[in-house]
């Protein structure tokens, strides 16, 4: 009998909150590899310590996805929380993109229940298709021979595991709405799974062409459960975080 997506993925990978300085260092190191070396979205010269971090990391939560057998960190994301010292401080999306869906934004309270998903990336070691090697979530052929066929079948779901990490952070921190700047292809993939980010502005060249979006967290679990129960199990930990 074939394993479910939930059991197969969790058999090969684990999702780890970066709560210690050592784990945060792994977050910043992986981000440097992806954003500075693999994609060129950030300048290596701006990060001489070969770690990538910014002023938002001090009021962010971080997660890692780790390959169990090798111990390699496959992916990371962060959730930028409101700055407790300055609740009106702008999120990155508000600084670097333009908004035009003002009617929707007026309905979203700007308080401790709003956050931004950010620095969403997967290491090249866990990608498959060469033509996607310069993207944050694509997959290429590098080092693919190091993994079994069963492991490789789970690789496309690493990005969904990062959504699971975000869902856990939403749940544990009482986040009702989440901003994100989305690659159009990734936004379409998420919509096919029942995760509907809503456009709030035009495409902007910000780490590549990206769309400023927002999502209502309470809508995610029900819409994914209707469209794809297997993905619902993965991103909500079988309903624990949704």
N, C-alpha and C positions, 0 to 999 in steps of 0.2 A: 504493500500500500504506500503510495507516494506521500511524503511529508507535506503538511500545509506550508504556505508561505511563511507564516509566523514561526513554526517550528524549524523549518529549514534555515531561515535567516538567523534566528537566535542560536542555532546550533553552530554556526560559523562565526558570528559576530556578537559583540556586546556593546551596549550603549552606556557611556560612562559620564557622569557629571564631573566637570573639571573643578573640583572644590579645593584642591591643594595648589601650592605654587608650582610644584613639579608638573602637575597635569596642565596647568595654565601655560607653562613653558612649552609643553607639547602642542597645545592649541596654536600658540603664536609661531612656533617652528613650522607646523604644517601650513599655516596661512602664508608664511613667507615663501614656502616651496610653491604653493599654488598661485598666489597673487603676484609674487615678484619674479619667480623663475619660469613657471609653466605658462602663465597667461600674459605676463608683462603689464598687468593692470596697475601695479605699484612699482616704483623704482627701487631696485636693490640698493642703490647708493643712499637712499633715504632710511635704510634699515641696516646699518653696519653690523649689528649684532646677529644678523640672519634670523631675526624674529620680527614678525609684523604685528604691531598693536597700535592703538590710538587712544585718544582721550575718552572714548566711550567705554572702553573695556573696564574701567573702574566701577561703573554702575551697570554691568552686564552679567548675564549668566552664560556659561559655556558648556557645551557637550562635545564629546568625542565618540566616534564609532571605531572600535578596535577589533581587528581580526584575531580570533582566539588562538589559533595554532601558531601564527608567526609573532604575535604581539605587536604587529604594525598598526599604526593609527591610519584608518582609511579615510576618515572624513571628520569635519567639524562644522559647527554653527554656533551662533550666539544669539541671545535675546537681549536687546538693549532696553533696560527698564527706565522709567522716568528718573531723572536726577532728584534724589530726595532733598538735596540742598537748594534746588532751583527747579520747581515743577514746570515752569514755563520754558525751560531750556529746549531749544530745537533739537529734534531727532535729525540724523543725517539725511533722511529722505526729504525733510523740510528745508534743508540747506542746499541740497545739490540737485533737486528736481523741481519742476513746476507743477502746480495743482490747477485743475479746472473744474473738477466735480464738487463744486462748493456746496450744493444742496445736500449731498451725502455727508460731506465732512461736518456740516453744521449739526448733524444728528449724532455725531460721535463725541462723547464728552472727553475733553482733554484733561485727564486726571491720572491717578495711579493705576488705572485699569487699561491704559493704552501702552503698547510697547512696539518695538521694531525688530523683526527678524533680519539678521545681517550676517556677513562673512560665511555664507553657505558654500561649502566647497568639498570636493572629493579628490583624493590623491591620484596621480597618474598610475600608481601601482594597481589601482582597482578600477581601471577603465579598459575598454575593449576596442573601440573603433578609432582608427588613426585620424579620421577627419574630424573627430570631436575632441582631440587632445588639447586644444587650446581653450576649451570651455570650462566652466566651473563644475558642471555636472555630467559632461560627456564621458564616453568610454573609449579607450584605445587598446592597442595590442602589446604595449610594453609589459614585459615580465609576466605575460599571461600564462606561459608554460609552467610557472611556479605553483599554479593552483589547479585543483581537481576540477573535473567537469561540473560536479555538483556545486562546488564553490563558485565557479564562474557564472552559473545560472542565477546566483543570488546578487551578483554585482549590480545589475540595473536597479535593484531595490535599495541600494545604499542611500540614495538620495531620499527615498521614502522613509528610511530609518531616521534621517535628519528631521523629517516632518514629525516623526514619532517623538524625537527629543524635544522639539518645539511644543508639541501637545502636552508633554509632561510638564514643561516649564510654565505653559499657560495655566494648567490645572493647579500647580503648586503655588502660583503667585497671583491667582485671581485676575488674570488678564482677559478682558472681554473683547478687545479689538487689537489687531496687529497690522502694522505697516510692513511693506516689503517692496523692494525694487526687483522686478522679475524679468529674466530673459523670456522673450515671447514664446520660444519653443517649450521651455519648462512650464510656463503658465498654461499652455495648451495640454501638456501631459497631465498636470495636476487637475485640470478641469475634466479630463477624460476619466480620472479616478473619483470625481465628485468633490474636489477641493476647488472652490470658486473664489479666486481673488478678483476684486472689483477694481477697474481702472479708475484712478483719481487724477490722472494727468497724462500728457503726451510722452511718447518715447524720448528718452534722454540718454546721451552718451555718458554713462557713469559705470565704469568697469564694464565697458561694452554697452550696446544698445539695450536699455532696460525700461520697463514700464513701472511707474509708481502705482502701487496698489494698496488696498486694505482688505482685510477679511474679518468677518464677525465670527469669533471663535465658537460660539454656541451652535453655529450652523454646520460646522465641519463634520462632526461625528454622524449626525443623522443623514446628511447628504452622501457621505462616503458609504455608510452602511447600506443605503438603498442601491448604490451604483456598483460597489465592489466589496462584498463582505470580507474577502481575504485581505485586502488592503486595510479595511477598517480594523481588523484584528491586529495588524502590525502597528498602525499609527496610534491606536488607542490602548495598546497592551490588553487586548480583548475586553475593552470597555472600561478599563480602570481610569483612563485619562480622557474621557469624553462623555 
